[in-house]
Amino acid sequence: MNKSIPRVDIAETNGELVVAAELPGLTRDDVSIRIENNVLTLKGEKKQEEEEKATNYHRIERSYGAFSRSFSLPSTVDASKVRAGFKDGVLTITLPKTEEAKGKEIPIEVE
């Protein structure tokens, strides 16, 4: 498994899907988001810092390299209203559902 692949959480409420991806060490300029044919794709790259010649590393565990993650979206997502934010190394993508998909509560009348 490529260790540079970000960990992702996907949650759903009645009105939207929320995707949260951990991207430590990256900036918003290092990541791209695309939605095409109901597929959400995250791409990016964490570049390795230049090693200092005088430094002898004993262990390197941080991951580097390019990554790409794709997720199939339900047809109920309104792609024209998608929002994305980046804070403290976490990319959050909010995917609102279409009005039809949100459901409608029907009141019960008392006779």
C-alpha positions as CSV (number, residue, x, y, z in Angstrom):
1,M,0.0,0.0,0.0
2,N,1.3,3.4,-0.9
3,K,1.7,5.3,2.4
4,S,1.2,8.7,0.6
5,I,-2.5,7.9,0.1
6,P,-4.6,10.2,2.3
7,R,-7.0,8.8,4.9
8,V,-10.5,9.8,4.1
9,D,-13.8,9.9,6.1
10,I,-17.1,10.1,4.3
11,A,-20.3,11.1,6.3
12,E,-23.9,11.6,5.2
13,T,-26.6,13.8,6.6
14,N,-30.1,14.3,5.3
15,G,-28.9,17.2,3.1
16,E,-25.3,16.4,2.1
17,L,-22.3,14.2,1.9
18,V,-19.1,15.4,3.6
19,V,-15.7,14.1,2.6
20,A,-12.8,14.9,4.9
21,A,-9.3,14.0,3.8
22,E,-6.1,14.2,6.0
23,L,-3.4,15.9,4.0
24,P,-0.6,16.8,6.5
25,G,2.2,18.8,5.1
26,L,0.2,19.9,2.0
27,T,-1.3,23.2,1.0
28,R,-4.5,23.8,-1.0
29,D,-2.3,24.5,-4.0
30,D,-0.8,20.9,-3.7
31,V,-4.3,19.3,-4.2
32,S,-6.8,19.2,-7.0
33,I,-10.5,18.1,-6.8
34,R,-12.5,17.0,-9.8
35,I,-16.1,15.7,-10.3
36,E,-16.9,13.9,-13.5
37,N,-19.6,11.4,-14.3
38,N,-20.5,11.1,-10.6
39,V,-16.9,10.3,-9.6
40,L,-15.1,12.6,-7.1
41,T,-11.3,12.5,-7.7
42,L,-8.7,13.9,-5.3
43,K,-5.2,14.3,-6.6
44,G,-2.0,15.7,-5.1
45,E,1.6,15.3,-4.3
46,K,3.7,15.7,-1.2
47,K,7.2,16.6,-2.3
48,Q,10.1,15.3,-0.3
49,E,12.2,17.9,1.4
50,E,15.7,18.1,0.1
51,E,18.0,16.1,2.3
52,E,21.0,17.9,3.8
53,K,24.3,16.3,2.8
54,A,25.6,16.5,6.4
55,T,22.6,14.7,7.9
56,N,22.6,11.0,8.5
57,Y,19.1,9.8,8.7
58,H,18.4,6.8,11.0
59,R,14.8,6.4,10.0
60,I,12.4,8.0,7.5
61,E,8.8,7.2,8.1
62,R,7.0,10.2,6.6
63,S,5.5,9.5,3.3
64,Y,6.0,11.4,0.0
65,G,4.8,11.2,-3.5
66,A,1.8,11.6,-5.7
67,F,-1.6,10.2,-4.8
68,S,-5.0,9.9,-6.4
69,R,-8.2,8.8,-4.8
70,S,-11.6,8.4,-6.5
71,F,-15.0,7.8,-5.1
72,S,-18.3,7.0,-6.8
73,L,-21.0,9.5,-5.9
74,P,-24.7,8.9,-5.8
75,S,-26.7,10.6,-8.5
76,T,-28.4,12.6,-5.8
77,V,-25.4,14.9,-5.4
78,D,-25.8,18.4,-6.8
79,A,-22.3,18.9,-8.4
80,S,-23.0,22.6,-9.1
81,K,-23.1,23.4,-5.4
82,V,-20.1,21.5,-4.2
83,R,-17.8,23.5,-1.7
84,A,-14.3,22.7,-0.5
85,G,-12.2,24.1,2.3
86,F,-8.8,23.4,3.7
87,K,-7.8,24.0,7.3
88,D,-5.0,22.6,9.5
89,G,-4.1,19.9,7.0
90,V,-7.7,18.6,6.5
91,L,-9.5,19.0,3.2
92,T,-13.3,19.1,3.6
93,I,-15.5,18.7,0.6
94,T,-19.3,19.3,1.1
95,L,-21.5,17.8,-1.5
96,P,-25.1,18.9,-1.2
97,K,-27.9,16.6,-2.3
98,T,-30.5,17.6,-4.8
99,E,-33.8,18.9,-3.4
100,E,-35.5,15.7,-4.5
101,A,-33.0,13.6,-2.6
102,K,-33.3,15.4,0.7
103,G,-36.7,13.8,1.4
104,K,-39.8,15.6,2.6
105,E,-41.6,15.2,5.8
106,I,-45.3,14.8,5.5
107,P,-47.4,16.2,8.3
108,I,-50.2,14.1,9.7
109,E,-53.5,15.8,10.2
110,V,-55.7,14.9,13.1
111,E,-59.4,14.4,12.2
